[in-house]
Amino acid sequence: APRVSVGSLLEVGLLHVGQVLYFRGDRRQGARLRADGHLLLEGFEGSIHQAGRHLMGGSPCNGWDHWYYEADGGVLHPIEGLREQFRGFGHPAG
């Protein structure tokens, strides 16, 4: 499948600057989304993968599966679904 960046999701409005993403769907482990697509949490800044690895004590982390966004109604969903939605739009990889 084509590669998709978090920045691409920001560009098309599927995610928003300043939005909080939740690690493993845990509302106590939130990180704020920056304009460059990185996450900012507890003084740490990095990609969805780097931030996940930081929270997992250095273990490998596929951020697409571990970070969740809040949808309408307050339900949390993995951002992987937004990546698939973006691919479904027929957008070029970003």
LINBEL-V510410 format. One record per pair of residues at least 24 apart in sequence whose C-alpha atoms are under 10 Angstrom apart, sorted by the first residue. I is the first residue (numbers start at 1). GAP is how many residues later the second one is. Records with the same first field share a line. If there is no record, write none. Layout:
I->GAP / GAP
This chain:
1->83 / 86 / 92
2->85 / 89 / 90 / 91 / 92
3->80 / 84 / 89 / 90 / 91
4->79 / 80 / 82 / 83 / 87 / 88 / 89 / 90
5->32 / 42 / 43 / 78 / 88 / 89
6->27 / 29 / 30 / 31 / 32 / 33 / 41 / 42 / 58 / 73 / 76 / 77 / 88
7->26 / 27 / 28 / 29 / 30 / 31 / 87
8->29 / 75 / 78 / 83 / 84 / 85 / 86
9->28 / 70 / 73 / 74 / 76 / 77 / 85
10->24 / 25 / 26 / 27
11->24 / 26 / 83
12->74 / 79
14->65 / 68 / 69 / 71 / 72
15->54 / 64 / 67
19->50 / 51
20->47 / 48 / 49 / 50
21->27 / 45 / 46 / 47 / 48 / 49 / 55 / 56 / 57 / 58
22->44 / 45 / 46 / 47 / 48 / 54 / 55 / 56 / 57
23->25 / 28 / 29 / 32 / 40 / 42 / 43 / 44 / 45 / 46 / 55
24->28 / 39 / 41 / 42 / 43 / 44 / 52 / 53 / 54
25->41 / 42 / 43 / 44 / 45 / 50 / 51 / 52 / 53
26->40 / 41 / 42 / 50
27->41 / 42 / 43 / 49
29->26 / 38
30->37 / 38 / 39
31->36
